[in-house]
Amino acid sequence: MKICMAGACGRMGRRILEMTAEASDLDIGGAFDIPALAGTEIVISQRGHSSVLRVSGEPAAEIANSDALIDFTIANACVANARVAAGLGKPCVIGTTGLDDAQKKELKTLAQRIAIVHAPNMSVGVNLLFKLTSQVAAVLGLDYNVEIVETHHNLKKDSPSGTAVRLAERAAEALGLKYDEDVTHGREGLVGERPRRQIGMHALRGGDVVGDHTVSFIGPGERIELTHRAHNRDNFARGALIAARFAVKAQPGIYDMQDVLGLK
């Protein structure tokens, strides 16, 4: 199976390309990035030897030469790339975060033609955390206050992280709350007592932290914490490739990693 990488010059893009080259059942079909980075050469180690991959600035040609597109770019570019892939009948794996409601709606429309796996985090461990968060919140209920803390490197552009948003959404759903109405982002000043129907969200930025997420359930006399810490980006890259293998066999539709991993 041939993988096409959008955002090939980024940290995630490079690592996914390296892991694609290392896999016995995968090959690199294409790699592209913004026009300013076209022509960039990436050294790829592949099964005992190295090769040089030249990054393209033309998405359509690279996607056409591949079986599936993996996209870790930015919201506008991601949706544009998905349009091209849908026109070519190629499934997509999208790890890009920060999409607004209109962009998510367009992905659902495109998914009528191709399989799209869209997940804020491709890690197997994080997706297990999503499931556990739902289960624990449902058992404990509103007697336990939910607070979410996420920490990322100082170059991350969106806040809170897409993973933290999904964690809050899963907790809110289990508690009968709504993300847009019941999640508060940080606290400052004389805010008064904490409302019972509230989820707290806190984002830390610094250094080179790949990604830490903790969901705390704080109740009378005890606290339960669910934590995932990413040591490097390999777990995200590995999950993206698992998702690509799923997508090429799936019927058109919108999927997430819970579907891919059979956690629903």
N, C-alpha and C positions, 0 to 999 in steps of 0.2 A: 504494500500500500504506500502511495506517495503522499507525503505531507507538504502542504504549502504554508509558510510562516509569514504572517503579517506582523510588522514591527520587528523585523529580523535583527535589527541592530540594537534593540533593547536588551536588558539583562535577562528577562524571561525568554525573549525570542532566541537569543544565542544559546541558552541552556536547552531549550526544547529542540533546537536544531542539533546540538551535540548528542542529546539522548536519542533522537531519531536515527542519527548515523550509527549509534551503538547498537540499536535494536536489530535483531536478525530478520524481523518481519516487516520492517519499515525502510523507506528511502526518502530522500529529500527531493520533492518534485519542483519546488519553487520557493523563493524567498524574496520579499520586497519590503520597502519602507518608504518614507516620504521622499519626494524627488531630490531634495538636497542631499540625501544619503545614498542615492543611486550610485553604483560603482564601488561602494565600500566592499573591501575584501575581508571575509571572515575565515579564519583557519579552523577547520573541523577535523578532529581526530576520529578516525573511522576504522575500527577493527584492526588495530595495529599500525596504521599509517595515517598521515595527515594529508588533507587536501584543502584547496582554497575555493571558497564559495563567493561568487560575486553577487552582491545584492542588487536587485532590480528596482526600478521606480515605476514599473507598469504592472499593476495588480492583475488585470485580466489575463495576460499571457501566462503569468505564473500560476494562477488558479486553474486555468484551463489545462495545464500540464500535470495537474495533481488530482488526487482522489478526495481530499478533504482539506479545508482551510482551518487553521488555528489562528485566532486573532487576540493579541494582547497589545492594543494600541490605545487610542482615546475614543471617546464616545462618538463623535461625528465621523471619524475615519472608520470606526468599527461598523457602523450601520451602512456606510457607503460600500465597504468591502463585502458585507453580507448581501447587498443588492447585486453586486457583480457575481458572487457565488451562486445566488439563486437563479440568475439569468443563465448560468452555465450548468445548472443542475448539480452543484457540488455542495455536500453537507458542510456545516460550520461548527466549530467549537469556539465559543466566545468567553474569554476570561476578563474582558475589559469591564471596568466598573465605572460608576458615575453617570450611567445612562438615565435620561429623564423619562417621564411617563410616555411621551410621544415616541421616543426612540424605542422603548420597550414594546410599544404597540406595533410599531413597524416591523420589529423582529417577529412578532407573532403572525403578522400578515405574510411575511416572507416564508415563515415556517409552514405555510400551506403548500409550499412547493418543494421544500427541502427539509431535512432534519437539521435542527439547530439545538445544540447543547449550550445553554447560557447559564453560567454559574459564577458568583462572585469569588469563589474559591474552589480550586480543583483538587485540593488535598483530600485524601481519604480520611485522615484524622479529623479535619475540620468538618467534613460532612457527617461524620459520626457525632461530633459536637453539636451540630444542628439538631440531630435527632434526639440526643440526650437532653438538650435544652428544652425541647417541646415536652418530653416525658416528665422531667423534673418539675417544670412549671405547672403542668396539669395536676400533678400529685400534691404539690405544696400550696398552690392557690395564692390568693392575695394576702394571706397572713405572712408571707415572706416577701420582702422587698427585693426587686430585681435591679441590679446595677451591673452595667457592662463597661469594661475598661479595655481599650485596644491601644497597642503601642507599635509604631512603625518608624522606619528610617526617616531622616530629615528631608529626603527628596520626594516623598510621597505627595501627590497633588490633591487628592480628594480626602475629605474628612466629614464624618467618620468613614472608616473603611467599608467597602461593600460587604465584607464578612460580618462586621459588627452590625450593620443594618439588617442583614439577614437573621442574625441571632436575635435581635430585638423583635423582628417580625415574627419569628417562631415563638418567642416567649409571649408576645402580645396575643397571638392567635390562641394559644393555650389558655390564656388568662381572660379571654373575652375583652381584650383591649384593642385599640387601634394605634398603629405606628404614628400616623400623622397627628393624632390628638393627644396621645398619652406618653410619648417619649420626650424627655427633656434633655437638652444637650448642655451639660455642665451647670454649675450653679454659682451665682455671684450676688453679693448683697444680702439684704434682709428678706430672704425668700419665704420665711415662715416654716411651719411644719411640713414634712414630706407628705404629699397626698398618697392615699392608699392605692389609688389607681394611677400609678406612675412607674415608668421604667427610666432609670438614669443612664445616660450615655456619656462617656468620657474618652477623649482622644489624646494620646501622648505622642510626641514626635521628637526623635533625636537619634544621632549616631547612625549606625548601619543595621538597626534591628530589622530583621526580615518580616516578622509579624508575630505578635503575641495577642491572644484574646482570652479574657477571663469573664465568665458570667457568674456573679455572686447572688445567691439567694439568702438573704439576711433575715432571720426570724427571731422570735423570742428565745434567747438563751443559746442560740447556735447559728452557724453560718456554713452553707454548702457552697463550694467553689468548683466550677468546671473550667479547666484551663488547657489551652493548646498553645504550644510554642514551636514555631518553625525554626529549625536550625539553619536551613539553607533553602534555596528555591527548588531543589530537586523534587520535593514532594508535590509542588504545584505542577512542575513540568511532567512528572510521571502521571499525575492525574489527567492532565490535558491529553496525553497520548492514549490513556485508557478510554477517555471520552471520544477521541477520534475513531478508535476501533469500534466503539459502540455506534457512532453516528453513521458510518458508512453502511451499516447493516439495518439501520432503523428506518421506519416509514417517516414521511414528512410529518413534522410536528415540533413543538417546543418542549425541550427536556431540560432537566438539571442533573446535577451529580447524584442526587438521591435516586433518580431513575437509572442512571448508569450503574450505580453500585448496588441496586436492589434494596434500598433502605426504606422504600415507601410501603 
